[in-house]
Amino acid sequence: MSIFDLEDGDFIFGSGDTGFDSDGHMMNRMSDNMAFDLDTGEIHMVSGWDDDDEDDW
């Protein structure tokens, strides 16, 4: 799955709640439209981070 990062124009590639953007930063899903950059500590708005198990959110 790929997610578009609206903050810096990168794509995030991953599955579940974790992925990496095209700069190599590790991203963690916070919600369907927010991700936390574990390398910089910034919160990013994303196009949509769908999860197969919606019951967790």
Phi and psi in radians as a Rosetta constraint file:
Dihedral C 1 N 2 CA 2 C 2 CIRCULARHARMONIC -2.143 0.35
Dihedral N 2 CA 2 C 2 N 3 CIRCULARHARMONIC 2.445 0.35
Dihedral C 2 N 3 CA 3 C 3 CIRCULARHARMONIC -2.146 0.35
Dihedral N 3 CA 3 C 3 N 4 CIRCULARHARMONIC 2.410 0.35
Dihedral C 3 N 4 CA 4 C 4 CIRCULARHARMONIC -1.571 0.35
Dihedral N 4 CA 4 C 4 N 5 CIRCULARHARMONIC 2.230 0.35
Dihedral C 4 N 5 CA 5 C 5 CIRCULARHARMONIC -1.538 0.35
Dihedral N 5 CA 5 C 5 N 6 CIRCULARHARMONIC 1.914 0.35
Dihedral C 5 N 6 CA 6 C 6 CIRCULARHARMONIC -1.234 0.35
Dihedral N 6 CA 6 C 6 N 7 CIRCULARHARMONIC -0.381 0.35
Dihedral C 6 N 7 CA 7 C 7 CIRCULARHARMONIC -1.267 0.35
Dihedral N 7 CA 7 C 7 N 8 CIRCULARHARMONIC -0.767 0.35
Dihedral C 7 N 8 CA 8 C 8 CIRCULARHARMONIC -2.239 0.35
Dihedral N 8 CA 8 C 8 N 9 CIRCULARHARMONIC 0.140 0.35
Dihedral C 8 N 9 CA 9 C 9 CIRCULARHARMONIC 1.338 0.35
Dihedral N 9 CA 9 C 9 N 10 CIRCULARHARMONIC 0.229 0.35
Dihedral C 9 N 10 CA 10 C 10 CIRCULARHARMONIC -1.553 0.35
Dihedral N 10 CA 10 C 10 N 11 CIRCULARHARMONIC 2.876 0.35
Dihedral C 10 N 11 CA 11 C 11 CIRCULARHARMONIC -1.825 0.35
Dihedral N 11 CA 11 C 11 N 12 CIRCULARHARMONIC 2.492 0.35
Dihedral C 11 N 12 CA 12 C 12 CIRCULARHARMONIC -1.871 0.35
Dihedral N 12 CA 12 C 12 N 13 CIRCULARHARMONIC 2.237 0.35
Dihedral C 12 N 13 CA 13 C 13 CIRCULARHARMONIC -1.988 0.35
Dihedral N 13 CA 13 C 13 N 14 CIRCULARHARMONIC 2.234 0.35
Dihedral C 13 N 14 CA 14 C 14 CIRCULARHARMONIC 3.057 0.35
Dihedral N 14 CA 14 C 14 N 15 CIRCULARHARMONIC -2.996 0.35
Dihedral C 14 N 15 CA 15 C 15 CIRCULARHARMONIC -2.547 0.35
Dihedral N 15 CA 15 C 15 N 16 CIRCULARHARMONIC 2.772 0.35
Dihedral C 15 N 16 CA 16 C 16 CIRCULARHARMONIC 1.158 0.35
Dihedral N 16 CA 16 C 16 N 17 CIRCULARHARMONIC -2.301 0.35
Dihedral C 16 N 17 CA 17 C 17 CIRCULARHARMONIC -1.835 0.35
Dihedral N 17 CA 17 C 17 N 18 CIRCULARHARMONIC 0.122 0.35
Dihedral C 17 N 18 CA 18 C 18 CIRCULARHARMONIC -2.322 0.35
Dihedral N 18 CA 18 C 18 N 19 CIRCULARHARMONIC 2.541 0.35
Dihedral C 18 N 19 CA 19 C 19 CIRCULARHARMONIC -2.819 0.35
Dihedral N 19 CA 19 C 19 N 20 CIRCULARHARMONIC 3.106 0.35
Dihedral C 19 N 20 CA 20 C 20 CIRCULARHARMONIC -2.210 0.35
Dihedral N 20 CA 20 C 20 N 21 CIRCULARHARMONIC 2.412 0.35
Dihedral C 20 N 21 CA 21 C 21 CIRCULARHARMONIC -1.512 0.35
Dihedral N 21 CA 21 C 21 N 22 CIRCULARHARMONIC 3.092 0.35
Dihedral C 21 N 22 CA 22 C 22 CIRCULARHARMONIC -1.223 0.35
Dihedral N 22 CA 22 C 22 N 23 CIRCULARHARMONIC -0.198 0.35
Dihedral C 22 N 23 CA 23 C 23 CIRCULARHARMONIC -1.573 0.35
Dihedral N 23 CA 23 C 23 N 24 CIRCULARHARMONIC -0.063 0.35
Dihedral C 23 N 24 CA 24 C 24 CIRCULARHARMONIC 1.595 0.35
Dihedral N 24 CA 24 C 24 N 25 CIRCULARHARMONIC 0.100 0.35
Dihedral C 24 N 25 CA 25 C 25 CIRCULARHARMONIC -1.356 0.35
Dihedral N 25 CA 25 C 25 N 26 CIRCULARHARMONIC 2.404 0.35
Dihedral C 25 N 26 CA 26 C 26 CIRCULARHARMONIC -1.410 0.35
Dihedral N 26 CA 26 C 26 N 27 CIRCULARHARMONIC 2.230 0.35
Dihedral C 26 N 27 CA 27 C 27 CIRCULARHARMONIC -2.036 0.35
Dihedral N 27 CA 27 C 27 N 28 CIRCULARHARMONIC 2.463 0.35
Dihedral C 27 N 28 CA 28 C 28 CIRCULARHARMONIC -2.122 0.35
Dihedral N 28 CA 28 C 28 N 29 CIRCULARHARMONIC 2.302 0.35
Dihedral C 28 N 29 CA 29 C 29 CIRCULARHARMONIC -1.199 0.35
Dihedral N 29 CA 29 C 29 N 30 CIRCULARHARMONIC 2.296 0.35
Dihedral C 29 N 30 CA 30 C 30 CIRCULARHARMONIC -1.826 0.35
Dihedral N 30 CA 30 C 30 N 31 CIRCULARHARMONIC -0.647 0.35
Dihedral C 30 N 31 CA 31 C 31 CIRCULARHARMONIC -2.752 0.35
Dihedral N 31 CA 31 C 31 N 32 CIRCULARHARMONIC -3.018 0.35
Dihedral C 31 N 32 CA 32 C 32 CIRCULARHARMONIC -1.085 0.35
Dihedral N 32 CA 32 C 32 N 33 CIRCULARHARMONIC -0.496 0.35
Dihedral C 32 N 33 CA 33 C 33 CIRCULARHARMONIC -2.173 0.35
Dihedral N 33 CA 33 C 33 N 34 CIRCULARHARMONIC 0.312 0.35
Dihedral C 33 N 34 CA 34 C 34 CIRCULARHARMONIC -2.433 0.35
Dihedral N 34 CA 34 C 34 N 35 CIRCULARHARMONIC 2.466 0.35
Dihedral C 34 N 35 CA 35 C 35 CIRCULARHARMONIC -2.351 0.35
Dihedral N 35 CA 35 C 35 N 36 CIRCULARHARMONIC 2.594 0.35
Dihedral C 35 N 36 CA 36 C 36 CIRCULARHARMONIC -1.862 0.35
Dihedral N 36 CA 36 C 36 N 37 CIRCULARHARMONIC 2.151 0.35
Dihedral C 36 N 37 CA 37 C 37 CIRCULARHARMONIC -1.424 0.35
Dihedral N 37 CA 37 C 37 N 38 CIRCULARHARMONIC 1.912 0.35
Dihedral C 37 N 38 CA 38 C 38 CIRCULARHARMONIC -1.242 0.35
Dihedral N 38 CA 38 C 38 N 39 CIRCULARHARMONIC -0.323 0.35
Dihedral C 38 N 39 CA 39 C 39 CIRCULARHARMONIC -1.459 0.35
Dihedral N 39 CA 39 C 39 N 40 CIRCULARHARMONIC -0.675 0.35
Dihedral C 39 N 40 CA 40 C 40 CIRCULARHARMONIC -1.847 0.35
Dihedral N 40 CA 40 C 40 N 41 CIRCULARHARMONIC -0.316 0.35
Dihedral C 40 N 41 CA 41 C 41 CIRCULARHARMONIC 1.434 0.35
Dihedral N 41 CA 41 C 41 N 42 CIRCULARHARMONIC 0.190 0.35
Dihedral C 41 N 42 CA 42 C 42 CIRCULARHARMONIC -1.603 0.35
Dihedral N 42 CA 42 C 42 N 43 CIRCULARHARMONIC 2.646 0.35
Dihedral C 42 N 43 CA 43 C 43 CIRCULARHARMONIC -1.743 0.35
Dihedral N 43 CA 43 C 43 N 44 CIRCULARHARMONIC 2.315 0.35
Dihedral C 43 N 44 CA 44 C 44 CIRCULARHARMONIC -2.071 0.35
Dihedral N 44 CA 44 C 44 N 45 CIRCULARHARMONIC 2.448 0.35
Dihedral C 44 N 45 CA 45 C 45 CIRCULARHARMONIC -1.450 0.35
Dihedral N 45 CA 45 C 45 N 46 CIRCULARHARMONIC 2.359 0.35
Dihedral C 45 N 46 CA 46 C 46 CIRCULARHARMONIC -2.211 0.35
Dihedral N 46 CA 46 C 46 N 47 CIRCULARHARMONIC 2.842 0.35
Dihedral C 46 N 47 CA 47 C 47 CIRCULARHARMONIC -1.151 0.35
Dihedral N 47 CA 47 C 47 N 48 CIRCULARHARMONIC -0.534 0.35
Dihedral C 47 N 48 CA 48 C 48 CIRCULARHARMONIC 2.767 0.35
Dihedral N 48 CA 48 C 48 N 49 CIRCULARHARMONIC 2.120 0.35
Dihedral C 48 N 49 CA 49 C 49 CIRCULARHARMONIC -1.991 0.35
Dihedral N 49 CA 49 C 49 N 50 CIRCULARHARMONIC 1.526 0.35
Dihedral C 49 N 50 CA 50 C 50 CIRCULARHARMONIC -1.352 0.35
Dihedral N 50 CA 50 C 50 N 51 CIRCULARHARMONIC 2.528 0.35
Dihedral C 50 N 51 CA 51 C 51 CIRCULARHARMONIC -2.146 0.35
Dihedral N 51 CA 51 C 51 N 52 CIRCULARHARMONIC 2.494 0.35
Dihedral C 51 N 52 CA 52 C 52 CIRCULARHARMONIC -1.156 0.35
Dihedral N 52 CA 52 C 52 N 53 CIRCULARHARMONIC -0.512 0.35
Dihedral C 52 N 53 CA 53 C 53 CIRCULARHARMONIC -1.894 0.35
Dihedral N 53 CA 53 C 53 N 54 CIRCULARHARMONIC 1.478 0.35
Dihedral C 53 N 54 CA 54 C 54 CIRCULARHARMONIC -1.239 0.35
Dihedral N 54 CA 54 C 54 N 55 CIRCULARHARMONIC -0.230 0.35
Dihedral C 54 N 55 CA 55 C 55 CIRCULARHARMONIC -1.175 0.35
Dihedral N 55 CA 55 C 55 N 56 CIRCULARHARMONIC -0.375 0.35
Dihedral C 55 N 56 CA 56 C 56 CIRCULARHARMONIC -1.280 0.35
Dihedral N 56 CA 56 C 56 N 57 CIRCULARHARMONIC -0.328 0.35
